[in-house]
């Protein structure tokens, strides 16, 4: 690899000596060839064998200079790292991946080189580490400066310092360079101590051509004009932070700017043609920062916060401190083409990333095994922040679904504890999953409701204050919530009680002695979710807890092994018809009982699903619930009704409840008026329909489709093809009409076809109602002309929201050649960007005609997919689990097993493959247990 124009920075002009260069000075002064004689490396072996770096050298301050070349797509740079040596050593070991190191020098505190010779640099590519040998011992207690010059190509893909492109309105392709370092890719941009606990300050300088701007975590303090016509931006020194939060972007974007009430400058950046789509994000970001400063009672510590929409971006967004980066669909809002759900998504993603500025950036987990401390909190704060700042969006209606997603994953044997071992980069990437995000948020929700809002908020403020600019563990959070700490902390007056209180580590709640650490360890250090079985015995409620599994039955030989050792401390809540009070009880044993009184007719356990557990009502308990819903469903909240529906169908899958009982339970939905329980019941019927239609069960598919249309006929007929109504009404309209048209409902198809025809004839001047646009596009895509017109519109649209809707519609085609073409376009990555390939594959897999097509595509192109997205990434995980998620036959399972066996070297590193196999085994069991019962039930209903 030839690196053009290597940026070699003279020791005497650059900030190695702490002296700023004269503004007119030429800075690139190469050392003449042969000036220094290198030390030999033949007698040296790499000094470190572990994946994690030694702790005997700690970085304090990085001075980083970068010169990205957007013409030849490479970059060169230098880094000077001030270090503190804590044990005598001859070696500095740090991270580097894919970088060409051209020079390494170690200097003492007076900036004198320790050696006249070029220092040997040894590489350990498997651990992504380099070792730099110093002939002179680095002494304990001394500070040294490590200076390294390096270069590389701008990366392809989505990690490290990578290139991205966008098409200008002139048709010209423009290039930008951006970063994404989390979790382990800062080492692809500059040599560094790339672990979260090695926090340091960063001073960044970037060379650029005058037609570009550069952004980093901090504001620019000055710009120098270099003699070669380049400009050099100097950024203010950052606060102390982890390497994965460092960020820089070089682009030609435009921005909008506003200021928060405390004076933080907020800017939204996007490609010039999309500048008009930035205004909503600016409003949200300002509101959110104001809210978080008040909620956490800690000022945002930086003078500015930039949010930028990157055209090529694998994840949804990234929380780099002061420069958060986003996929365009996560930041840009176009009033003409973005739907209400798009608006909610943008609002929640911004809420998530700005929550990270405190949870994750200010206080960071010690190691990636506790990434949930970042992601679980940010996911939960989405709900708290959006509810406070945009109450009209009704975000509380979505929290249940976050917990339902967690239950779905956690009830497979392949789940993992929230806090899990993760050492290599692949394992670390896999930690960014449903368990960290969704289960993390749900156990925090449970804890908040059990401790009360006030105690919870006070505790997390204490946690953030105590560990600001530091790293923390699970235990630190529990101690902060119960106000315990060490004797030393107590003496210094840091928000603490006495040392005897610290030793107890207890919190008194509702008359019960709560050991918070013991309680929360049962939720974070063991995998799975409890099933609480409730049986009524006269005045008492008998309780039993087991591990809830959807992949095994109590009759299975492995059942005792799968249950062994599992016990949770469950903060139970319940309500009865005898009073409006919410009762609380902490269940810490396998069996328990509660006195509720003889006069009680019904009891609902887990109020509003504030607790993370499944409830089974044994011995006629479900019949009582079914009757209550039919006779007086408003006796319970909409969340409780939704929770009952969810639990019933989960218990069907787990083999604890016959499917006809669950179907009878949702019979009341014909009188339900709330969107959330309606959609929950409809969602299960749709899931069954989509699974059965992929099995070529034509008669049963037809009958189930007819039943759904008949059952929800009045709801379907109430819908208007507009964007009118409340948030809940608009959400219901989107979901119901999409399903009705998928089920070939004649009135739905007729309206959608007419709307599509009108849209086509308008030549883009007509804007479809955003809530139904995807349904109209999907129906329009069924003929050749409509499909081709949509593909053309997809290609020229500058709205990421519209492109996303059209792409889904294109995958609804019943023509397998068209589906194949889409997959090929996604693989090429030009018209359909590589960032959208994983979701494209899942969309095709959702189509019964594309079901096996998508899986065969994954098998055929596996190596290319791993190269694009990296093993362990959420894209690879979604592809594996998503394409196989509705396989339900032993033949399909065998095919997947054989493929996983053929790539076992990679799959042995992946938890996702076991999740996929568990899912398929669950589906096969579901079909075996429930298909005939469902068939008979349907026949009875259709009489």
Secondary structure, DSSP 8 states (H G I E B T S, - for coil): ---TT---B-TTTSGGGS----TT---B----TTSS-----TT---S--SSS--SSEEEEEEEEEEEEETTTTEEEEEEEEEEEE-S-EEEEEEE-SS-EEEEEEEE-TTS-BS-SS---EEEEGGGTEEEEEEEEEE-TT-EEEEEEEEEEE-BSSSSEEEEEEEE-TTS-EEEEEEEE-TTTTGGGTS-B--STT--BEEEEEEEE-TT-EEEESS-EEEEEE-TTS-EEEEE----SB-GGG--EEEE--EEEEEE-TT--EEEEEE-GGGGGGGHHHHHHHHHHHHHHHHHHT----SSEEEEEEESS-SSSEE--TTEEEEEHHHH---TTT--HHHHHHHHHHHHHHHHHTTBTTTEEESSGGGTHHHHHHHHHHHHHHHHHH-GGG-THHHHHHHHHHHHHHHTSTT---SS----SHHHHHHTSSHIIIIIHHHHHHHHHHHH-HHHHHHHHHHHHHHTTTEEE-HHHHHHHHTT---HHHHHTTSS---HHHHHH--EEETTEEE-HHHHHHHHHSS-S-EEEEEEEETTEEEEEEEE--SS--TTSTTHHHHHTT----EEEEEEETT-S--EEEEE-SSEEEEE--TT---EEESGGG-SSEEEEETTTHHHHHHHHHHHHGGGS-HHHHHHHHHHHHHHHHTTSS-HHHHHHHGGGGGG---HHHHHHHHHHHHHHHHHHHTTT-HHHHHHHHHHHHHHTHHHHHH--SSS-S-HHHHHHHHHHHHHHHHTT-HHHHHHHHHHHHHHHHTTT-S---TTTHHHHHHHHTTSHHHHHHHHHHHHH---HHHHHHHHHHHTT-S-HHHHHHHHHHHHHTTTTTGGGHHHHHHHHHHSTTTHHHHHHHHHHTHHHHHHHH-TTSHHHHHHHHHHHTT--SHHHHHHHHHHHHHTHHHHTT-SHHHHHHHHHHHHHHHHHHHHHHHHHHHHHHT-
